[in-house]
Amino acid sequence: MIGKRGVRFYLALSHSLFVFLVIGVAAYVWFSQQEETAERVLRNQLKERARLLATLIDVNQFSSAGLKLPASYASLEGNVRVVLLTPELQVRNLSDRALTPDQIEVTIEMGTRALGGEAFTREVYSEDRVSESIYASAPLYDTAGRVVGAVCLILPLGDFEATMVNTRSEVLMFVAGLAALSFILGWGVAVLLTRPLTQAKKLAARVAGGDYSLRLPEEGPREIAELAGHLNRMAAELEKQTDDRRMFLANIAHELGRPLGGLRLGVESLQAGAISEPDLAQDLLEEMDKTIEGMTALTDDLSLAARPITRPVTLDRREVHASPFLQSLTTRFAMRADAAGVHLMGEALSGLPTIMADERRLLQIMANLIDNAIKYTPRGGSVTLSACARDGWLQIHVRDTGPGIPADELAHLFEPFYRGGGSRGDSPGTGLGLVVARQLAEAHSGVLEVSNGPEGGLLARLTLPLA
């Protein structure tokens, strides 16, 4: 199988073909015009020579057998055949070269017209159209101004055509040389243009092999530099996604390892005899149930994060009374806050209007927000849950007294698997909680925003439309 040609070859070839075609066509047109001009000049010159010769011949010796060409013209004859034609259409060849029957026939035809007082030229091809000749005739006058004969000149164009063929070959060779030179120059230009593409090919091969460290120099023509920039950003993004995926898998292993270890410990305790002690068995089962509930929430987060954009979340919307729902959250997460040494409290949670929402999904949003706030608040700190109705919207706030987030990391909080730096990046988790919470908020036609509070800590604001 013959290998495919590279881009450099085709660029250089297209360059040389363009030069060859353009210059070749231009040379052909120019040469054809020059050839026509040269033949036209030859015809005019031959007709003038015929007229000149008609004035030099002594008509008194026209009938003499010893008539010869004038000495002043004989030196100019070259390969021109000179023929005289009498009024009786008798042909007298004054040249050293014999006439062919075809030449005699054409001479008589042209001499007949010249005897009528007309001087003209004519081009005649041989029967096989291999050679061409130019005929010129002029009338011969006596002293009284009467036509007493005709002069006919015959110029074979064999030498002229040979010269044209040689010149045409030289022009063709010149054009071919230019095309070869343009191929070399085009190859050099192609090397300059495709060198970044070669580097891009190496980058693509490295990326396909799982190595995202290579970067391309963003230089050269604008389009090539832009391509290199896009490829560099692609490699950087793939490298980041790979690192995020590794971190995500490590976090998943960590998040699943702890509850699975707790479940195994509970099962082993029950198998070891704790099942015979009702109070201890009940405590173990309740703890195992909470563990399973947490794992269920984790799997919900994973399934939502993996859902394609083209498959929106399906909600079971019903009337939800905001006040009792939010008040129940403080009770639900009180034990978790106490275990972390954090004070969880609610403010302005009474007298709130009704909203249309999927209560299970709304609980999932709030669980992520409150759990994050508790997780990142140091012991002795507090988490405050508050809400207010304004302009047809219900705003729910979760505020903590933790360290907050650096300003340059706020824009990345809703990126999948993002863990951030500092104290928050060191905490366990999958990095999907806020991503899922925002996705569910948007499914409710709401907005979820996170910012640093004016007095420190982090503030999460969930805005939902009223019923």
Secondary structure, 3 states (H helix, E strand, C coil): CCCCCCHHHHHHHHHHHHHHHHHHHHHHHHHHHHHHHHHHHHHHHHHHHHHHHHHHCCHHHCCCCCCCCCHHHHCCCCCCEEEEECCCCCEEECCCCCCCHHHHHHHHHHHHHHHCCCCEEEEEECCCCCCEEEEEEEEEECCCCCEEEEEEEEEECHHHHHHHHHHHHHHHHHHHHHHHHHHHHHHHHHHHHHHHHHHHHHHHHHHHCCCCCCCCCCCCCHHHHHHHHHHHHHHHHHHHHHHHHHHHHHHHHHHHHHHHHHHHHHHHHHHCCHHHCHHHHHHHHHHHHHHHHHHHHHHHHHHHHCCCCCCCCCCCCEEEEHHHHHHHHHHHCHHHHHHCCCEEEEECCCCCCEEEECHHHHHHHHHHHHHHHHHCCCCCCEEEEEEEEECCEEEEEEEECCCCCCHHHHCCCCCCCCCCCHHHHCCCCCCCHHHHHHHHHHHCCCEEEEEECCCCCEEEEEEEEEC
